[in-house]
Amino acid sequence: MFNKIIIVAGARPNFIKIAPLLQEFKRYKKKFKTTLVHTGQHYDYEMSEVFFRDLNIPKPDVYLGVRPEMSIGQTSKIAAAFEGVALKEKPDLIIVVGDVNSTLACSLVASKLHIRLAHIESGLRSFEKSMPEEINRIVTDSLSDYLFVSEKSGMINLKREGLNSRKVNFVGNIMIDTLLSDIQKIGASDILNKLRLTPKTYTVLTLHRPDNVDSGKSLFEIYGVLKHIAKKIKVIYPIHPRTEKMIKIHKFWDRFEKINNLLMIVPLAYTDFIKLIKEARFVLTDSGGIQEETTFLRVPCLTMRESTERPVTIEKGTAYLVGRNKKKILSYVNRILKGKTKKGSIPALWDGKTAKRIVEILAANR
């Protein structure tokens, strides 16, 4: 039996994933007592609070306050701080989501303290060990007692890795729960009016992965791509603070600012951002979650990576894998602007009921 649960969140994608889970646990409040821990991995606590308000997430019960820094240092500090929380709270189950450093750190603590662990978004694999997120995913899955899978490739990957099939549950994509539950708020967003945009007359860009933004060479390649795209269509770029820092370090800020038809803006609240991508002609991104959201919204997505751990977005969805290949990117842009895009389909169990399935499984196995 277990009834005390700690739910861990550390970065903005985590908040989107825990929102429907927290709502669903309210229906089981006689069976489960939940504690929400915010590790502080997110770069800005105030921005976290904006997300919490937007997604109707209650104030965290515990805020660890671990500030952003290099990956290993951050992971170790989160683990050390979270160990104290786990020892004090004595939970029966720890739930982690996604693939950020907080996910790995708290999974290690759960394992060391012999506390059962559930991982939401299990089985995703890019097969690139150079990605810190890939290591986080593999280790977390290997330690987990409950593996909740978002797409069928995850089932295949976990079977290949020899994980006990009794631990594995195909439950669908919890990010889509949030999107569907907020669909009216998204529709009511006035972000297009604020930015003086009309639907399908612009593209949205998001970049944050080290491969794309941490070197002068990669930023020069991206600059060259953006300069050409902006000649064809307006580009809206909600810029990640860390990305802004790297652009300035490598002395590209002035160049980006001088690109006509490129509008760099601060990060947006969830509903405003989803409204922005929903009405875009297409999206350019290196984000995992945005690949999924554009697939569900059937918006063309150019994934600026060499591989993706979410192959369903390409196989069934609206995404194209393009890396930083200028020729390939511009070819797809031209095709999209001519209306030559794949229609895509919504993957299995991306139906807004993932949180319900997860909590039902936990309730049946407590």
JOFENQUI-V938181 format. One record per residue. N is the residue number from 1. PSI is psi in whole degrees, -180 to 180 (* if undefined). OMEGA is omega as a letter, one per 30 degrees, with the letter a starting at -180 (* if undefined). Layout:
BEGIN
n=N psi=PSI omega=OMEGA
n=N psi=PSI omega=OMEGA
END
This chain:
BEGIN
n=1 psi=141 omega=l
n=2 psi=146 omega=l
n=3 psi=-15 omega=l
n=4 psi=120 omega=a
n=5 psi=133 omega=l
n=6 psi=129 omega=l
n=7 psi=127 omega=a
n=8 psi=135 omega=l
n=9 psi=145 omega=a
n=10 psi=-30 omega=a
n=11 psi=166 omega=a
n=12 psi=-42 omega=l
n=13 psi=-32 omega=l
n=14 psi=-40 omega=a
n=15 psi=-40 omega=l
n=16 psi=-35 omega=a
n=17 psi=-30 omega=a
n=18 psi=-20 omega=a
n=19 psi=-53 omega=l
n=20 psi=-28 omega=l
n=21 psi=-45 omega=l
n=22 psi=-39 omega=l
n=23 psi=-42 omega=a
n=24 psi=-37 omega=l
n=25 psi=-24 omega=l
n=26 psi=-30 omega=a
n=27 psi=-14 omega=a
n=28 psi=30 omega=a
n=29 psi=-19 omega=l
n=30 psi=-21 omega=a
n=31 psi=-35 omega=a
n=32 psi=140 omega=l
n=33 psi=118 omega=a
n=34 psi=145 omega=l
n=35 psi=127 omega=a
n=36 psi=123 omega=l
n=37 psi=124 omega=l
n=38 psi=117 omega=a
n=39 psi=-24 omega=a
n=40 psi=4 omega=l
n=41 psi=-31 omega=l
n=42 psi=144 omega=a
n=43 psi=-20 omega=a
n=44 psi=113 omega=a
n=45 psi=-35 omega=l
n=46 psi=-41 omega=l
n=47 psi=-34 omega=l
n=48 psi=-44 omega=a
n=49 psi=-36 omega=l
n=50 psi=-45 omega=l
n=51 psi=-43 omega=a
n=52 psi=-45 omega=l
n=53 psi=-44 omega=a
n=54 psi=-36 omega=a
n=55 psi=5 omega=l
n=56 psi=42 omega=l
n=57 psi=132 omega=l
n=58 psi=160 omega=l
n=59 psi=134 omega=a
n=60 psi=143 omega=l
n=61 psi=-32 omega=a
n=62 psi=131 omega=l
n=63 psi=115 omega=a
n=64 psi=-28 omega=l
n=65 psi=29 omega=l
n=66 psi=121 omega=a
n=67 psi=158 omega=l
n=68 psi=138 omega=l
n=69 psi=-169 omega=a
n=70 psi=152 omega=a
n=71 psi=-51 omega=a
n=72 psi=-42 omega=l
n=73 psi=-43 omega=l
n=74 psi=-44 omega=a
n=75 psi=-45 omega=a
n=76 psi=-38 omega=l
n=77 psi=-39 omega=l
n=78 psi=-45 omega=a
n=79 psi=-45 omega=a
n=80 psi=-44 omega=a
n=81 psi=-40 omega=a
n=82 psi=-31 omega=l
n=83 psi=-42 omega=l
n=84 psi=-40 omega=l
n=85 psi=-46 omega=a
n=86 psi=-39 omega=l
n=87 psi=-35 omega=l
n=88 psi=-45 omega=a
n=89 psi=-28 omega=a
n=90 psi=59 omega=a
n=91 psi=157 omega=l
n=92 psi=-22 omega=a
n=93 psi=140 omega=l
n=94 psi=130 omega=l
n=95 psi=125 omega=l
n=96 psi=157 omega=a
n=97 psi=151 omega=l
n=98 psi=-145 omega=a
n=99 psi=23 omega=a
n=100 psi=175 omega=a
n=101 psi=-34 omega=l
n=102 psi=-38 omega=l
n=103 psi=-49 omega=l
n=104 psi=-48 omega=a
n=105 psi=-46 omega=a
n=106 psi=-26 omega=l
n=107 psi=-42 omega=l
n=108 psi=-41 omega=l
n=109 psi=-46 omega=l
n=110 psi=-45 omega=a
n=111 psi=-46 omega=a
n=112 psi=-34 omega=a
n=113 psi=6 omega=l
n=114 psi=43 omega=l
n=115 psi=135 omega=a
n=116 psi=147 omega=a
n=117 psi=135 omega=l
n=118 psi=134 omega=l
n=119 psi=117 omega=l
n=120 psi=125 omega=a
n=121 psi=43 omega=a
n=122 psi=157 omega=l
n=123 psi=-7 omega=l
n=124 psi=134 omega=a
n=125 psi=130 omega=l
n=126 psi=-18 omega=a
n=127 psi=28 omega=l
n=128 psi=101 omega=a
n=129 psi=-13 omega=l
n=130 psi=-15 omega=l
n=131 psi=122 omega=l
n=132 psi=-36 omega=a
n=133 psi=-33 omega=l
n=134 psi=-43 omega=l
n=135 psi=-45 omega=l
n=136 psi=-42 omega=a
n=137 psi=-48 omega=a
n=138 psi=-47 omega=a
n=139 psi=-45 omega=a
n=140 psi=-44 omega=l
n=141 psi=-39 omega=a
n=142 psi=-23 omega=a
n=143 psi=-12 omega=a
n=144 psi=148 omega=l
n=145 psi=-26 omega=l
n=146 psi=122 omega=a
n=147 psi=112 omega=a
n=148 psi=118 omega=a
n=149 psi=139 omega=a
n=150 psi=-26 omega=l
n=151 psi=159 omega=a
n=152 psi=-26 omega=l
n=153 psi=-32 omega=l
n=154 psi=-37 omega=l
n=155 psi=-43 omega=l
n=156 psi=-45 omega=a
n=157 psi=-44 omega=a
n=158 psi=-36 omega=l
n=159 psi=-43 omega=l
n=160 psi=-35 omega=a
n=161 psi=-1 omega=l
n=162 psi=19 omega=l
n=163 psi=146 omega=a
n=164 psi=119 omega=a
n=165 psi=-24 omega=l
n=166 psi=-19 omega=l
n=167 psi=-14 omega=a
n=168 psi=132 omega=l
n=169 psi=123 omega=l
n=170 psi=107 omega=a
n=171 psi=-11 omega=a
n=172 psi=-172 omega=a
n=173 psi=112 omega=a
n=174 psi=-23 omega=l
n=175 psi=-31 omega=l
n=176 psi=-29 omega=l
n=177 psi=-48 omega=a
n=178 psi=-45 omega=a
n=179 psi=-47 omega=a
n=180 psi=-38 omega=a
n=181 psi=-25 omega=a
n=182 psi=14 omega=a
n=183 psi=-34 omega=l
n=184 psi=-42 omega=l
n=185 psi=-38 omega=l
n=186 psi=-45 omega=l
n=187 psi=-32 omega=a
n=188 psi=-9 omega=a
n=189 psi=139 omega=l
n=190 psi=24 omega=a
n=191 psi=-34 omega=l
n=192 psi=-40 omega=l
n=193 psi=-42 omega=a
n=194 psi=-37 omega=a
n=195 psi=3 omega=l
n=196 psi=51 omega=a
n=197 psi=155 omega=l
n=198 psi=150 omega=a
n=199 psi=142 omega=l
n=200 psi=16 omega=l
n=201 psi=11 omega=a
n=202 psi=165 omega=l
n=203 psi=156 omega=l
n=204 psi=135 omega=l
n=205 psi=134 omega=l
n=206 psi=133 omega=l
n=207 psi=134 omega=l
n=208 psi=-13 omega=a
n=209 psi=141 omega=a
n=210 psi=-39 omega=l
n=211 psi=-31 omega=a
n=212 psi=-29 omega=a
n=213 psi=-3 omega=a
n=214 psi=-5 omega=a
n=215 psi=152 omega=l
n=216 psi=-35 omega=a
n=217 psi=-48 omega=a
n=218 psi=-39 omega=l
n=219 psi=-35 omega=l
n=220 psi=-41 omega=l
n=221 psi=-43 omega=l
n=222 psi=-41 omega=l
n=223 psi=-44 omega=l
n=224 psi=-39 omega=l
n=225 psi=-47 omega=a
n=226 psi=-37 omega=a
n=227 psi=-38 omega=a
n=228 psi=-41 omega=a
n=229 psi=-41 omega=a
n=230 psi=-17 omega=l
n=231 psi=-19 omega=a
n=232 psi=-31 omega=a
n=233 psi=150 omega=l
n=234 psi=138 omega=a
n=235 psi=124 omega=l
n=236 psi=124 omega=a
n=237 psi=92 omega=l
n=238 psi=110 omega=a
n=239 psi=126 omega=l
n=240 psi=134 omega=a
n=241 psi=-40 omega=l
n=242 psi=-39 omega=l
n=243 psi=-43 omega=l
n=244 psi=-43 omega=l
n=245 psi=-45 omega=a
n=246 psi=-38 omega=l
n=247 psi=-40 omega=l
n=248 psi=-38 omega=l
n=249 psi=-41 omega=a
n=250 psi=10 omega=l
n=251 psi=43 omega=l
n=252 psi=-3 omega=a
n=253 psi=-47 omega=a
n=254 psi=-39 omega=l
n=255 psi=-45 omega=l
n=256 psi=-43 omega=a
n=257 psi=-28 omega=a
n=258 psi=-3 omega=l
n=259 psi=116 omega=l
n=260 psi=139 omega=l
n=261 psi=10 omega=l
n=262 psi=122 omega=l
n=263 psi=110 omega=l
n=264 psi=126 omega=a
n=265 psi=167 omega=l
n=266 psi=160 omega=l
n=267 psi=147 omega=a
n=268 psi=159 omega=l
n=269 psi=160 omega=a
n=270 psi=-53 omega=a
n=271 psi=-38 omega=l
n=272 psi=-42 omega=a
n=273 psi=-43 omega=l
n=274 psi=-39 omega=l
n=275 psi=-42 omega=a
n=276 psi=-45 omega=a
n=277 psi=-30 omega=l
n=278 psi=-36 omega=a
n=279 psi=3 omega=a
n=280 psi=154 omega=l
n=281 psi=-40 omega=l
n=282 psi=171 omega=a
n=283 psi=141 omega=l
n=284 psi=128 omega=a
n=285 psi=158 omega=l
n=286 psi=14 omega=a
n=287 psi=138 omega=l
n=288 psi=-50 omega=a
n=289 psi=-38 omega=a
n=290 psi=-31 omega=l
n=291 psi=-40 omega=a
n=292 psi=-43 omega=a
n=293 psi=-40 omega=l
n=294 psi=-35 omega=l
n=295 psi=-46 omega=a
n=296 psi=-39 omega=a
n=297 psi=-6 omega=a
n=298 psi=44 omega=l
n=299 psi=129 omega=l
n=300 psi=139 omega=a
n=301 psi=122 omega=l
n=302 psi=108 omega=a
n=303 psi=111 omega=a
n=304 psi=63 omega=l
n=305 psi=164 omega=l
n=306 psi=-17 omega=l
n=307 psi=164 omega=l
n=308 psi=140 omega=l
n=309 psi=1 omega=a
n=310 psi=66 omega=a
n=311 psi=-23 omega=l
n=312 psi=-27 omega=l
n=313 psi=-22 omega=l
n=314 psi=-43 omega=a
n=315 psi=-39 omega=a
n=316 psi=-25 omega=a
n=317 psi=-153 omega=a
n=318 psi=15 omega=a
n=319 psi=153 omega=l
n=320 psi=134 omega=l
n=321 psi=117 omega=a
n=322 psi=-13 omega=a
n=323 psi=-140 omega=l
n=324 psi=23 omega=a
n=325 psi=104 omega=a
n=326 psi=-45 omega=a
n=327 psi=-45 omega=a
n=328 psi=-44 omega=a
n=329 psi=-50 omega=a
n=330 psi=-32 omega=l
n=331 psi=-46 omega=l
n=332 psi=-39 omega=l
n=333 psi=-46 omega=l
n=334 psi=-41 omega=l
n=335 psi=-44 omega=a
n=336 psi=-43 omega=a
n=337 psi=-22 omega=l
n=338 psi=2 omega=l
n=339 psi=12 omega=a
n=340 psi=81 omega=a
n=341 psi=155 omega=l
n=342 psi=142 omega=a
n=343 psi=-37 omega=a
n=344 psi=167 omega=l
n=345 psi=159 omega=a
n=346 psi=124 omega=a
n=347 psi=163 omega=a
n=348 psi=137 omega=l
n=349 psi=17 omega=l
n=350 psi=69 omega=a
n=351 psi=7 omega=l
n=352 psi=8 omega=a
n=353 psi=17 omega=a
n=354 psi=-46 omega=l
n=355 psi=-40 omega=l
n=356 psi=-45 omega=l
n=357 psi=-42 omega=a
n=358 psi=-50 omega=a
n=359 psi=-35 omega=l
n=360 psi=-41 omega=l
n=361 psi=-44 omega=l
n=362 psi=-40 omega=a
n=363 psi=-35 omega=a
n=364 psi=-17 omega=a
n=365 psi=14 omega=a
n=366 psi=* omega=*
END
